[in-house]
């Protein structure tokens, strides 16, 4: 992929106007404290009209963005290493996404697919059928489109229950699946996602997962533990589905030990349990394959996608084997805005770019460059116990030196230091013990090295 120091945003305009050109240099630039005075003024207005439950990690109010840089209202150019928590895989205001969405806006913005349908919905379903592992002419996969990751999980469970006639839902420790009643009940952490919002959904069973740094188990050993728990505490014959993040997101980008997921998938097949891969955060080329589950040799029954699928527009997919998806009666699936035509047009552009720009190779490049840099930092700072992840989904776990005990204090100090230097970071893990990195697949090597220099300074200050 050709890299440049300056990227261009084309602002959407009417057909008879020329679009003004705005440039966003792909460089970090700090001109005020972050957040600056204009952001602080907006934040004061926000506090009067927006509840505190809608929390912002960094209240620097963004005015514009492109590729890997977000520009706040005070003029600070901030390197975005979070990407809206994995949404901006192809970069902010990607030219192809903006063009596709703009063209669709000028045609049809909404009809409701279950009233009068439109082709972009079908195109997205075709792309998903092409890319989900296991989909073939002999074993076709079909797709329902919704709006968000939580809706994808809700519908995946709903469809699995309909297909099996069973009520039980199995999930793994450290998992995160959303903020609705069902998905918040499925999460490992109750606080803040479910605390005080009860009652919680029933028939959910949380089994121990594979966490190599903490449990020291092989994939086979960890799978045997998970299966034994579910057979004893849930009963395989009562389970409709097992919902698994192949690489856990909010849990700390935990990569399971080799052989763990294939063993669970085989157990599900033997017991008529629908194996659901929650790819909301790890999917859409993020890890160097279109879906992360491909890297574990598993063909899931249902794949859930969202976040990066539409380049920043709201869209989610539930893609499953036709025999499972076809069990739902007409009218049993859908939603008013599910599969909005503008979001679908953007998603088609994203799929096209994955192939045209070889974004899978770009994710692998980021793992080589940034992963190597993180490894150097781990060798320098004993508080970094592990560098893990795949592609452009990487994390470091921060511990008390000489132990595996979480060190959230250093994590917070590093994130705060980086913010003042113009780098946006985000914690992860049940104890906020990890720092996760979700850069755009178009982030240049130069910008990655710049972020590493900021991280080096941040860890030096936090551990002094």
N, C-alpha and C positions, 0 to 999 in steps of 0.2 A: 504494500500500500504506500502510495506517495505521501510523504509528510511535508507539512509547511508550517511556518510559524504564525501565519495569519489565516483565519478562516472567515468566510463571508456568510451573513444571514440575509436572505431575501425576504423582506416583509410582505405578507399577503396584502394585495391591493385589488381594486376593481380592474376589469379587463382593459379599460381605456386609460389607465394610469401606468406610469413607469414606477417600478418598485425602488424606493431609496435603498442604497447599499449601506450596510452597517458592518464594520469590521470588529472582530474580537480577537486580539492577539492571544495566541495560546501560550501565555506567560503569566506567572504569578506577579501581582503588583498590589502592594498595600499602601494606601494613601491616608488612612485614618485608623484610629482604634477600631476594632471589630467587636461588636456592632458600632457603627459610627453615629454621628448626631442625627442624621436623617432617619436612619433605621430606628434609633431610640425614640424619635418623635412618633413614628408610625406605630411602634410597639406600645407606646402610651395610649394611643387611640384604640389599638387592638384590645387592650386589657378592659376597656369599657364595654366592648361588644362581643368578645369571643371568650368562651369559658376556659379556665385554666387546664381542663382535661385535654384540650387540644394543644399539646405541648410542642414547642419547637426546640430542636437540639441547639441551634445557633440562630438567634433572632436578628440575623442580618438579612434585610428584606431585598430580594432579588428583583432587579429591573429587567435584565436581559441575560441571555446565555447562548453559548454555541460550543459545540464539541465538548471539551473538558473544563471550560472556564465559565463560572457564573459571576456576573457583575452586579454588585449591590447598588442601592440607591445613593451611596456615598462615593461610588467610583472604584471600590476595591475589586480587584480581579482575583477571584478565589478558585483554587484548584479543587474540583469536585471529585473526591475519592469515594463518594457514596452513591451518586447518580440516582437520587430519589429512592434509595435502598434498592438498587439493582434495576431500575426502570430504564435509565438512559444508556442502554448497551450500545446503541449506534451513535450516541452523543446527543447533546442538547440541540434543538432546532435543526436537526439533520435536513439538508437540502431536499433529499428525495422524499422524506416523510412530510415535510412542509408542503412540497409541491403536490403530492398525492392527496393530502388532506384538503388543501385549498381547492383543488380541482373538484373533489367530491362535494365540498361545501357549496359550490356553485351549481351542483346538480340536484342532489337530494340529501337533506340532513336527517330526516327521520320519516319512516312510515310505520314502523313496528313490523319486524320480520314475520311474526305470526299472523299479521293481517295481510299485508301485501309485500312479498319478499323482493330482494335485490341481489344482484350478482356478487358484489364484494364479500358478502357473508359466505357464499359458496366457495369463492376463491380462497378465503382463509381456511375453510374446512379442508379444501383440497391440499393446501400447503401442509397443514398439520398431519393429514393422512399420509402424505409423502414422507414426512420426517420422523414421526414417532416410531421408536423401535418396535418391531414385531408386525408392523402393518405391511401386508402383501395383498396381491389379488385374491389369494386363497383365504387370507385372514384380514378382511377389510376393517378399517376403523372409521368411526363417524364422530362428528363434533357438534356439541352444543356451545354456543357463545354467550357469555355473560359479561359483567362489568368489572369484577374485582377478584383478587385471589381468594378472599373469604367466600364469595359466591361460588367460585369454582369448587372449593372444598365442600361447601354445603351440598351442591348438586352432585358431586362425585359420590358422597355418602348416600344421598337420596337415591341415586341410580343403582348403587350397589345393593341397597336394601330392597329395592323393587325387584332386582334380578334374582337375589338369593332368597328373599322372603324371610330374612333374618334381621334381628335388631342391632346386634353388637358392633361396636366400632373399636378397633385396636389402634393405638398410637404409641409412639416411643418417648421415653424420657428426653427432656431438653427440646422437645418439638415446639414449633409455633405454627399455627394454622389460621389465625385471624382474630377478629374482635366481635363477631356475631355471637349469639347465645351458644350455638353448637360449637363453633370453632374456638371461642374463648374457653369452653369447657374441655376442648381437646388439647389446649396448650399445656405445657409443663408448668409454666409460671402463672399463678393466679394473679399476683400483683405485677403490674397494675391492670391487666387486661380483663379480669373477671371479678376483682375484689369489690364487693358491695353491690354487684349487679345481678345477684342471684334471683331465682334459682338457676342452677346450672343443669345442662342436659344430662340425661342418664344413659346407661348402657355404653359407657366409654371406659376402656381399660388401658391404663398407661404402663407399658412394659419397659424394663431396662433395655438400653440400646448398647451399641458398640461405641466406646469412647477410648481409643487406644492409649492416649496419654494418661488417662486417669484409672482405667481398669486393668490395663496390661494383658487383656485377653486376645487370643487369636480370633479370627472371624468365626471359625467353627464353634469355639467355646462361647463366644458372645451370643451367637445364634441359638445355641442349645439353651442358654439361660433365658433368652427372650421367649422362645417357644415353650419352655417348661412353665414359665410364669403364665403365659396366655392359656395354655391348656388347663392349668390348675385354677386360675382366677376368673377366666371368662368361659372356657369351654369352646373348642374349635367349632363345634356344630352350631353354636349360637352367634358366631361372628359373620357379619356381612362383608367386612373389609378390614384390611390393614393399610393404614395411610402412613406413608414413609417419605420424608425428605431425603433423597439420596445423599445430599450434603446438607446438614442442618444449618439453617440460616441464623435466626435469632439465638439459637442454642450455642453458637460460637463457631460456625463453619466447620462442624465436626465431620471428618471423613471417616466412615466406618472401616474396620479392618477388612482385609481381603477375604472374600468368601462369605461375608456376613449377609449381604443382601441376596445373593443367589440362594443361600440356604433358606432364608425367609420366604422368598418367592416360590421355591419348591414346596415348602410346607403349606403355603397358601393353595397351590394347585392341588395338592393331595387332599385338601380338606374343603375344597369348594369355596374358598375365601377370595374375594376380589382384592388383588394387589394394586394399590393406587400409589403412583409416584407423584408426590407434590413437588412440581418443578417451578412453582411460582417465582422463587428467587434464583434458583440455579439454572433454569432453562433458557432457551433462546440464545444459544451460542456462547453463553457466559463462561462455561468451563472448558471450551475447546471442542465440544461436540454440541449439536443442536440441543440435545437434552442430556443432563449429567448422568442419568441412569444408564445410558449407552456404555459408559466407561466401566460399569460393573457387570456387564454381560447379562443384564436382566431385561426381559420383555414384559413390561407391566400390562395389566389388563386395562387400566385407565391412567392417562397422563393429564395432569392439571397444569395449565400455563396461564400466565398473567404478566404483570410488571413489564418486562422488556419486549413484550410481543408487539406493541403498537407505537413504539418510539415516543412515549409520553402521553398518549391518549388512553382513556380507560377501556380496557378490553380483557377478557379472560376466556380460556377455552377448556372444555371438558372433552377429552378425546378418548374414546374407548372402543373395545372390540364391538363390532356391529351386533353380535348376539346379545351383548349386555345393554347397549344403548337402545336397541329396538324393543326392549321389554316395556318401556314407558309408553302409555297410551297417548294418542293425540290430545294436546292441551295440557298434558302433565308436566311439560318442560317449557321454559321460556321466561321472559320478563320484558317489561316495557322498553327498556333501553339496551337490552342484551344484544350484542352484535350490531351496535350503531354503525351505519354505513360509512361515516367519516373515520371512525376508529378502524373499521375493517380495511378501508383504503390505505390507511397508514400502515397497518399490519402487513398488507401485501407488499408494500414498499420495503419494509424491514426484511421480510423473507427474501425478496429479490436481492437486497444488498448483502445478505449473508453469503449468498452464492457469488454475486458479481464482484464483491470486494474481498472475498476469501476471509471473512471475519473469524472463521474457526482458527485459521492460522494466526490471525492477529491476537486472539485470546491466548494461544500458545506462546506467542512472542512475549506478551505481557508476563506470563508465568516465568519464562526464562529470565527476563530482564529484572522485573520487580521482585520475583521470588528469590533470585540470587542476591539482590540487595538486602532483602529482609533477612536472609540467612547470614549475611555479613554482620548485620546488626545483632542478631541472636548470639553470634560468636563474641561480640564485643560487650553485650549487656546481659549479665546472668539472670536478670528478671524475665527475659524472654525465654520461655521453656520450649516453645515449639513454633515453627512456621508450617502452616498447613493450608490445604485447599487445592483447587485446580483452575487452570486458566486465569481468568481475570476475577476469580472469586477466592481471594486469599485472606488469611488472618494470622495474627500472632497471639499466642496465649501468654499472659503476663502473670508471674507468680512471685511468691516470696522466695528469694534466692535459696537454692538448695532443697526446695520442696516443690510440691505441685499445688500448694494452697493458693487460692486466687489473690490477686493484688489489684483490686479495683482502684485503689488510691493512685497508683502510678498510671494506670490507664486514664483516669480523669485528668491528671496533670499533663500527660502527653497530648490528649485531645485539646485541652484548653490552650496549651502552648502553641500547638499547630494552628489553631483557629486564629490566634493573633498574628501568625506569620502568613496567613492566607491559604491554609490547607484545611479543607473540611473532612473530618474523620468521624467515625461512629463506633461506639462500643458494641459488644455482643457477648453472649454467654449468660447463663443463669445468674452468675455473680458479677456480671459486667467485667469479666476478667480478660476479655479478648478485644482486640482492635481489628475490625474487618475492613477490607478494601474492595470496592466495587467500581473500578474505573471504567470509563468508556473504552470500548475495544479500539477506538481510534486515538487514544492517548499516545503521544509521541514518547520515544525513549528519553529524550531530553527532559520532558516534563516529569516522567517517572523518576529520573535521577534527581531532579530538583526536590520532589517530594521526599525521597530518601534522605536528602541532606537535611531537610526540616525535621524528619523523624530522628535522625542522629542527634541533632541539637536538642530536641525535645526530651529524648531519653537521658542525655547527659545532664540536663537541668533537673529532670524529675528524680534522678537517682544520686544526685550530688550529696 
